[in-house]
Amino acid sequence: MKISTIKELLSAEVLCNEEMLSHEVYSACGSDMMSDVLAYVKNQAVLLTGLVNAQVIRTAEMMDMVCVVFVRSKKPSPEMIELAKECGLVVLSTDKRMYEACGKLYANGLKAGDEDE
């Protein structure tokens, strides 16, 4: 799935790195606990979260993710957006709740990275 498709499905606003919307991703996860992302997430390209702090960007970078989606209309600070630009992460914001956002992406073919094909 292209990041541009994620943007459309979630009616999301692009906050940085719009030029990367054509990037293809194959998996996603949703969590507000970065410790869980670090401990359990493998091969995920997209992180959906309602947590708004710099650790989200750092965690996504460390896990080689390419996109962070902030749910519930959360918006990162200008400093977080600058950090995401430096890390090459697309940042989106949607008014959808986590459950709905994850459900929409899953129903449209974006799976968890550890699922059997």
Backbone as JSON Lines, residues from 0, in Angstrom:
{"i":0,"aa":"M","n":[0.85,-1.18,0.0],"ca":[0.0,0.0,0.0],"c":[0.89,1.24,0.0]}
{"i":1,"aa":"K","n":[0.56,2.19,-0.81],"ca":[1.3,3.45,-0.82],"c":[0.89,4.33,0.36]}
{"i":2,"aa":"I","n":[1.82,5.14,0.83],"ca":[1.5,6.06,1.93],"c":[0.39,7.01,1.49]}
{"i":3,"aa":"S","n":[0.34,7.34,0.23],"ca":[-0.73,8.21,-0.27],"c":[-2.1,7.55,-0.09]}
{"i":4,"aa":"T","n":[-2.17,6.24,-0.19],"ca":[-3.41,5.51,0.04],"c":[-3.8,5.58,1.51]}
{"i":5,"aa":"I","n":[-2.82,5.44,2.39],"ca":[-3.07,5.58,3.83],"c":[-3.64,6.97,4.1]}
{"i":6,"aa":"K","n":[-3.04,7.97,3.51],"ca":[-3.51,9.36,3.67],"c":[-4.97,9.47,3.26]}
{"i":7,"aa":"E","n":[-5.32,8.89,2.12],"ca":[-6.69,8.97,1.63],"c":[-7.66,8.18,2.51]}
{"i":8,"aa":"L","n":[-7.3,6.95,2.85],"ca":[-8.18,6.1,3.66],"c":[-8.5,6.73,5.01]}
{"i":9,"aa":"L","n":[-7.51,7.42,5.58],"ca":[-7.68,8.01,6.91],"c":[-8.05,9.49,6.87]}
{"i":10,"aa":"S","n":[-8.25,10.03,5.66],"ca":[-8.5,11.46,5.5],"c":[-7.48,12.26,6.32]}
{"i":11,"aa":"A","n":[-6.23,11.9,6.16],"ca":[-5.15,12.45,6.98],"c":[-4.5,13.67,6.34]}
{"i":12,"aa":"E","n":[-3.95,14.49,7.19],"ca":[-3.18,15.65,6.78],"c":[-1.7,15.28,6.79]}
{"i":13,"aa":"V","n":[-0.98,15.66,5.74],"ca":[0.46,15.41,5.68],"c":[1.17,16.56,6.4]}
{"i":14,"aa":"L","n":[1.98,16.23,7.4],"ca":[2.68,17.24,8.18],"c":[4.13,17.41,7.76]}
{"i":15,"aa":"C","n":[4.71,16.38,7.15],"ca":[6.06,16.54,6.59],"c":[6.4,15.39,5.66]}
{"i":16,"aa":"N","n":[7.37,15.67,4.8],"ca":[7.9,14.73,3.81],"c":[6.84,14.24,2.83]}
{"i":17,"aa":"E","n":[6.05,15.17,2.35],"ca":[5.0,14.85,1.38],"c":[5.55,14.2,0.11]}
{"i":18,"aa":"E","n":[6.8,14.5,-0.21],"ca":[7.41,13.93,-1.41],"c":[7.59,12.42,-1.32]}
{"i":19,"aa":"M","n":[7.4,11.85,-0.14],"ca":[7.57,10.4,0.06],"c":[6.24,9.64,0.02]}
{"i":20,"aa":"L","n":[5.15,10.3,-0.35],"ca":[3.83,9.65,-0.32],"c":[3.73,8.47,-1.28]}
{"i":21,"aa":"S","n":[4.58,8.39,-2.28],"ca":[4.53,7.28,-3.22],"c":[5.27,6.05,-2.69]}
{"i":22,"aa":"H","n":[5.88,6.16,-1.51],"ca":[6.6,5.04,-0.9],"c":[5.62,3.9,-0.59]}
{"i":23,"aa":"E","n":[6.0,2.69,-0.94],"ca":[5.18,1.51,-0.71],"c":[5.48,0.92,0.67]}
{"i":24,"aa":"V","n":[4.43,0.6,1.43],"ca":[4.58,-0.03,2.74],"c":[3.73,-1.31,2.76]}
{"i":25,"aa":"Y","n":[4.13,-2.25,3.61],"ca":[3.47,-3.55,3.62],"c":[2.91,-3.95,4.98]}
{"i":26,"aa":"S","n":[3.19,-3.16,6.02],"ca":[2.72,-3.54,7.34],"c":[2.64,-2.32,8.25]}
{"i":27,"aa":"A","n":[1.88,-2.49,9.34],"ca":[1.69,-1.38,10.27],"c":[1.43,-1.92,11.67]}
{"i":28,"aa":"C","n":[1.54,-1.03,12.65],"ca":[1.17,-1.37,14.02],"c":[0.58,-0.13,14.67]}
{"i":29,"aa":"G","n":[-0.2,-0.34,15.71],"ca":[-0.79,0.76,16.46],"c":[-0.47,0.59,17.93]}
{"i":30,"aa":"S","n":[0.14,1.62,18.54],"ca":[0.46,1.54,19.96],"c":[0.77,2.93,20.5]}
{"i":31,"aa":"D","n":[0.41,3.13,21.76],"ca":[0.8,4.34,22.48],"c":[1.95,4.05,23.43]}
{"i":32,"aa":"M","n":[2.37,2.8,23.47],"ca":[3.47,2.41,24.36],"c":[4.71,2.11,23.53]}
{"i":33,"aa":"M","n":[5.66,3.03,23.53],"ca":[6.85,2.86,22.71],"c":[7.68,1.67,23.18]}
{"i":34,"aa":"S","n":[7.59,1.32,24.45],"ca":[8.31,0.14,24.93],"c":[7.78,-1.12,24.24]}
{"i":35,"aa":"D","n":[6.47,-1.2,23.99],"ca":[5.91,-2.33,23.26],"c":[6.37,-2.33,21.81]}
{"i":36,"aa":"V","n":[6.43,-1.16,21.22],"ca":[6.89,-1.06,19.83],"c":[8.32,-1.58,19.74]}
{"i":37,"aa":"L","n":[9.16,-1.17,20.67],"ca":[10.56,-1.62,20.67],"c":[10.68,-3.11,20.94]}
{"i":38,"aa":"A","n":[9.85,-3.63,21.83],"ca":[9.96,-5.03,22.24],"c":[9.32,-6.02,21.27]}
{"i":39,"aa":"Y","n":[8.22,-5.63,20.65],"ca":[7.43,-6.61,19.9],"c":[7.3,-6.35,18.41]}
{"i":40,"aa":"V","n":[7.59,-5.17,17.96],"ca":[7.33,-4.82,16.56],"c":[8.54,-5.15,15.7]}
{"i":41,"aa":"K","n":[8.26,-5.9,14.64],"ca":[9.3,-6.24,13.67],"c":[8.74,-6.01,12.29]}
{"i":42,"aa":"N","n":[9.55,-5.45,11.42],"ca":[9.18,-5.28,10.02],"c":[7.9,-4.47,9.82]}
{"i":43,"aa":"Q","n":[7.69,-3.47,10.66],"ca":[6.53,-2.6,10.5],"c":[7.0,-1.3,9.85]}
{"i":44,"aa":"A","n":[6.28,-0.83,8.89],"ca":[6.68,0.38,8.19],"c":[5.91,1.61,8.67]}
{"i":45,"aa":"V","n":[4.74,1.39,9.27],"ca":[3.87,2.49,9.68],"c":[3.51,2.32,11.15]}
{"i":46,"aa":"L","n":[3.62,3.4,11.9],"ca":[3.23,3.4,13.31],"c":[2.05,4.34,13.49]}
{"i":47,"aa":"L","n":[0.97,3.83,14.04],"ca":[-0.18,4.66,14.4],"c":[-0.16,4.85,15.9]}
{"i":48,"aa":"T","n":[-0.28,6.09,16.36],"ca":[-0.2,6.37,17.79],"c":[-0.94,7.64,18.15]}
{"i":49,"aa":"G","n":[-1.32,7.73,19.41],"ca":[-1.9,8.95,19.96],"c":[-0.93,9.64,20.88]}
{"i":50,"aa":"L","n":[0.24,9.05,21.06],"ca":[1.28,9.61,21.91],"c":[2.04,10.68,21.14]}
{"i":51,"aa":"V","n":[2.14,11.86,21.7],"ca":[2.81,12.95,21.0],"c":[4.01,13.42,21.82]}
{"i":52,"aa":"N","n":[5.15,12.79,21.56],"ca":[6.42,13.26,22.11],"c":[7.55,12.8,21.2]}
{"i":53,"aa":"A","n":[8.73,13.33,21.42],"ca":[9.86,13.05,20.54],"c":[10.24,11.57,20.53]}
{"i":54,"aa":"Q","n":[9.9,10.84,21.6],"ca":[10.23,9.4,21.64],"c":[9.54,8.64,20.51]}
{"i":55,"aa":"V","n":[8.39,9.11,20.07],"ca":[7.68,8.45,18.97],"c":[8.54,8.51,17.71]}
{"i":56,"aa":"I","n":[9.08,9.68,17.41],"ca":[9.91,9.84,16.22],"c":[11.19,9.03,16.37]}
{"i":57,"aa":"R","n":[11.82,9.09,17.52],"ca":[13.05,8.33,17.78],"c":[12.81,6.83,17.66]}
{"i":58,"aa":"T","n":[11.69,6.36,18.2],"ca":[11.36,4.94,18.13],"c":[11.13,4.52,16.68]}
{"i":59,"aa":"A","n":[10.36,5.31,15.94],"ca":[10.1,4.99,14.53],"c":[11.41,4.94,13.75]}
{"i":60,"aa":"E","n":[12.3,5.88,14.02],"ca":[13.6,5.89,13.33],"c":[14.4,4.63,13.68]}
{"i":61,"aa":"M","n":[14.44,4.3,14.95],"ca":[15.2,3.14,15.42],"c":[14.68,1.84,14.82]}
{"i":62,"aa":"M","n":[13.38,1.78,14.6],"ca":[12.76,0.56,14.06],"c":[12.66,0.59,12.53]}
{"i":63,"aa":"D","n":[13.32,1.54,11.9],"ca":[13.34,1.66,10.43],"c":[11.96,1.82,9.82]}
{"i":64,"aa":"M","n":[11.07,2.5,10.52],"ca":[9.75,2.79,9.98],"c":[9.86,3.97,9.01]}
{"i":65,"aa":"V","n":[8.84,4.13,8.16],"ca":[8.88,5.22,7.19],"c":[7.74,6.22,7.37]}
{"i":66,"aa":"C","n":[6.77,5.88,8.24],"ca":[5.6,6.76,8.41],"c":[5.04,6.65,9.81]}
{"i":67,"aa":"V","n":[4.68,7.8,10.38],"ca":[3.99,7.86,11.66],"c":[2.66,8.56,11.43]}
{"i":68,"aa":"V","n":[1.59,7.94,11.92],"ca":[0.26,8.52,11.83],"c":[-0.21,8.84,13.24]}
{"i":69,"aa":"F","n":[-0.45,10.11,13.51],"ca":[-1.0,10.53,14.8],"c":[-2.52,10.5,14.69]}
{"i":70,"aa":"V","n":[-3.15,9.77,15.6],"ca":[-4.61,9.62,15.59],"c":[-5.26,10.65,16.51]}
{"i":71,"aa":"R","n":[-6.58,10.71,16.47],"ca":[-7.38,11.6,17.32],"c":[-6.98,13.08,17.15]}
{"i":72,"aa":"S","n":[-6.64,13.46,15.94],"ca":[-6.28,14.86,15.6],"c":[-5.08,15.37,16.37]}
{"i":73,"aa":"K","n":[-4.25,14.46,16.88],"ca":[-3.03,14.89,17.59],"c":[-2.06,15.49,16.59]}
{"i":74,"aa":"K","n":[-1.35,16.52,17.04],"ca":[-0.38,17.19,16.19],"c":[0.96,17.28,16.92]}
{"i":75,"aa":"P","n":[2.03,16.86,16.28],"ca":[3.34,16.97,16.89],"c":[3.82,18.42,16.91]}
{"i":76,"aa":"S","n":[4.76,18.69,17.79],"ca":[5.35,20.02,17.9],"c":[6.21,20.31,16.67]}
{"i":77,"aa":"P","n":[6.52,21.59,16.42],"ca":[7.43,21.92,15.32],"c":[8.78,21.22,15.45]}
{"i":78,"aa":"E","n":[9.25,21.04,16.68],"ca":[10.52,20.35,16.89],"c":[10.43,18.88,16.47]}
{"i":79,"aa":"M","n":[9.3,18.25,16.77],"ca":[9.1,16.86,16.36],"c":[9.02,16.75,14.84]}
{"i":80,"aa":"I","n":[8.36,17.68,14.21],"ca":[8.25,17.66,12.75],"c":[9.64,17.84,12.12]}
{"i":81,"aa":"E","n":[10.44,18.72,12.68],"ca":[11.8,18.93,12.18],"c":[12.62,17.65,12.34]}
{"i":82,"aa":"L","n":[12.49,16.99,13.48],"ca":[13.2,15.73,13.71],"c":[12.75,14.66,12.71]}
{"i":83,"aa":"A","n":[11.46,14.58,12.45],"ca":[10.93,13.62,11.48],"c":[11.48,13.91,10.08]}
{"i":84,"aa":"K","n":[11.58,15.18,9.73],"ca":[12.16,15.54,8.43],"c":[13.59,15.04,8.34]}
{"i":85,"aa":"E","n":[14.36,15.27,9.4],"ca":[15.76,14.84,9.43],"c":[15.87,13.31,9.33]}
{"i":86,"aa":"C","n":[14.92,12.61,9.91],"ca":[14.94,11.15,9.92],"c":[14.32,10.54,8.66]}
{"i":87,"aa":"G","n":[13.73,11.38,7.82],"ca":[13.1,10.88,6.6],"c":[11.8,10.15,6.84]}
{"i":88,"aa":"L","n":[11.03,10.58,7.84],"ca":[9.74,9.98,8.16],"c":[8.59,10.83,7.65]}
{"i":89,"aa":"V","n":[7.63,10.2,7.01],"ca":[6.4,10.89,6.67],"c":[5.58,10.97,7.95]}
{"i":90,"aa":"V","n":[5.01,12.14,8.23],"ca":[4.15,12.29,9.41],"c":[2.77,12.73,8.94]}
{"i":91,"aa":"L","n":[1.77,11.96,9.38],"ca":[0.38,12.24,9.06],"c":[-0.41,12.45,10.35]}
{"i":92,"aa":"S","n":[-1.52,13.17,10.25],"ca":[-2.43,13.34,11.37],"c":[-3.85,13.09,10.87]}
{"i":93,"aa":"T","n":[-4.6,12.28,11.6],"ca":[-5.98,11.97,11.24],"c":[-6.9,12.2,12.44]}
{"i":94,"aa":"D","n":[-8.14,12.52,12.17],"ca":[-9.09,12.69,13.27],"c":[-9.68,11.35,13.73]}
{"i":95,"aa":"K","n":[-9.35,10.27,13.01],"ca":[-9.85,8.94,13.38],"c":[-9.24,8.48,14.71]}
{"i":96,"aa":"R","n":[-10.0,7.67,15.44],"ca":[-9.46,7.04,16.63],"c":[-8.58,5.86,16.22]}
{"i":97,"aa":"M","n":[-7.74,5.41,17.13],"ca":[-6.8,4.34,16.83],"c":[-7.51,3.1,16.28]}
{"i":98,"aa":"Y","n":[-8.57,2.66,16.93],"ca":[-9.29,1.46,16.53],"c":[-9.79,1.57,15.09]}
{"i":99,"aa":"E","n":[-10.42,2.68,14.78],"ca":[-10.96,2.87,13.44],"c":[-9.85,2.97,12.4]}
{"i":100,"aa":"A","n":[-8.79,3.72,12.71],"ca":[-7.69,3.89,11.77],"c":[-7.03,2.55,11.46]}
{"i":101,"aa":"C","n":[-6.71,1.79,12.49],"ca":[-6.1,0.47,12.28],"c":[-7.04,-0.44,11.5]}
{"i":102,"aa":"G","n":[-8.31,-0.42,11.85],"ca":[-9.3,-1.25,11.16],"c":[-9.41,-0.93,9.69]}
{"i":103,"aa":"K","n":[-9.45,0.35,9.36],"ca":[-9.54,0.76,7.95],"c":[-8.33,0.28,7.15]}
{"i":104,"aa":"L","n":[-7.15,0.44,7.73],"ca":[-5.94,0.02,7.02],"c":[-5.89,-1.5,6.87]}
{"i":105,"aa":"Y","n":[-6.25,-2.21,7.93],"ca":[-6.25,-3.67,7.89],"c":[-7.26,-4.18,6.86]}
{"i":106,"aa":"A","n":[-8.46,-3.62,6.87],"ca":[-9.51,-4.04,5.94],"c":[-9.15,-3.77,4.49]}
{"i":107,"aa":"N","n":[-8.24,-2.83,4.27],"ca":[-7.83,-2.49,2.91],"c":[-6.5,-3.12,2.52]}
{"i":108,"aa":"G","n":[-6.03,-4.09,3.33],"ca":[-4.89,-4.9,2.91],"c":[-3.57,-4.66,3.62]}
{"i":109,"aa":"L","n":[-3.5,-3.68,4.5],"ca":[-2.25,-3.44,5.22],"c":[-2.25,-4.31,6.46]}
{"i":110,"aa":"K","n":[-1.32,-5.23,6.55],"ca":[-1.31,-6.24,7.6],"c":[-0.2,-5.98,8.61]}
{"i":111,"aa":"A","n":[-0.2,-6.8,9.67],"ca":[0.9,-6.79,10.64],"c":[2.06,-7.54,10.0]}
{"i":112,"aa":"G","n":[3.28,-7.12,10.28],"ca":[4.46,-7.7,9.64],"c":[4.72,-9.14,9.98]}
{"i":113,"aa":"D","n":[4.18,-9.64,11.1],"ca":[4.47,-11.01,11.5],"c":[3.4,-12.01,11.08]}
{"i":114,"aa":"E","n":[2.42,-11.56,10.3],"ca":[1.38,-12.47,9.85],"c":[1.9,-13.37,8.75]}
{"i":115,"aa":"D","n":[1.39,-14.6,8.73],"ca":[1.73,-15.52,7.65],"c":[1.04,-15.07,6.38]}
{"i":116,"aa":"E","n":[1.73,-15.22,5.3],"ca":[1.19,-14.81,4.0],"c":[0.23,-15.85,3.47]}
